[in-house]
Amino acid sequence: MQNICEYIEHTNLNAVITSADVEQLVEEAQKYQFKGICVPPYWVKKARRDLGSTSEIRLVTVIGFPLGYNRSEVKLQEIKSAIREKADEFDVVINISAIKTNAFEWIKPELAQFAQLIHEYEGMMKVIIETAYLTDEEIIKTCKVCVDAGSDFIKTSTGFAPAGATAEHIRLIRQNAPAHVGVKASGGIKTLEQALAMIEAGADRLGTSSGVKIAEEWLQSKEK
């Protein structure tokens, strides 16, 4: 069995996350050697300080979270702020409202300017498309736009919608994105069984607030 910890972005995007919670997230990520941690923009500076500048654990934050319909200039300022505070990866919520208006000709240049800024910094852009709100046809169209705009990853969910990742949506994204574009499953992944199902469906990363529980289940399975 693959090392599940190498897939996990240990996440806390709770509305009432505290300084102590950030410290706990960092400590747990270091203990289990998770791929990364994901924190709100407000906590990026502290998380970087706690991780250290040479840490191999990726520091991830969110942009335009959780609804995605912020103006482009607002999202750009969020990205610039997170760059200054030394985030590694930027999970940008796509403008779901624009998708529903079929404004794909507007979405692509918006994402492209985000990608240019992030890539100039040598960061990574993951676009959250919020699959719970989209039809299969919209997911396919959105994947193409994300790829054409330069996204490094396509991510299923914020965790704030009525539903999170499903294996079916992971497969659909994987089928409609080239191999060099990763797929991140997030939202509702709470057990090892669910995590493995997402990986089997094609996920390269797992965003979850249940990273410790999943890691412990994986370690126990190795002992059997």
Steps between C-alpha positions, in 0.01 A plus 500: 500500500623850414601736779174686550674786681671604176158589356355693792473877531417530870228766503333735743277762339261520792339840556627503861853366443739636764874548537515180706319312223760613246778382729327163539457469123871565446606257772279223363622561145859472620426186699335316211695673222190604311541649153376837618284707728216727388411807705295819451685805363502665843718219637752459217767716662486310830484162327813584299681610813397182682592271209831673433625625166672173407211266576407251229138515617309714252322808636164539327244778532169586336406789271147633442380253759241353528262641235736614225305799376741766631619745236822405323694787655401380850626150428822644356561693820439183703754315287757780536453504876547123524810524279651759734432267793663209314218261424599224256165415346185699430157332488293748300121469504375541145215741434219243522243769420683569173494129414125496555474801264708310242759779508796274426655761270530722811612228742802392293684837496420551868663169591787561257601822676493320835712218358755745355545675834525176696738336253729805490536443874559127428186409690227255406139584411219260581154602375202401716207439266240398765365191327191483724352795310593386148356265240732249334500718186599805705778303671641395162489858365652635820784248495595611147500867602712427809754306293514764225549775761801325653361335812732248666218317677123477481336464839149372562367696795530760773336279762237771548258384226217248557732216390873440466712273285362189337690228318278558195599866478867416553485257207322759284764764575785254444354401163483864394836626622844413358743296706707804600199659675434355844165424659426589862207340680361694795187518708362216709807272493504364854614135481782297347246318285375827354855627449605187312187515284592854396856397414377201303267732306796720405564749782860616547427701817249475783382806687361391835459608859513132599863445404609363839210251512573382146873472569438298816265266311768454234771426761274246670429330167873460443538315828240237412 
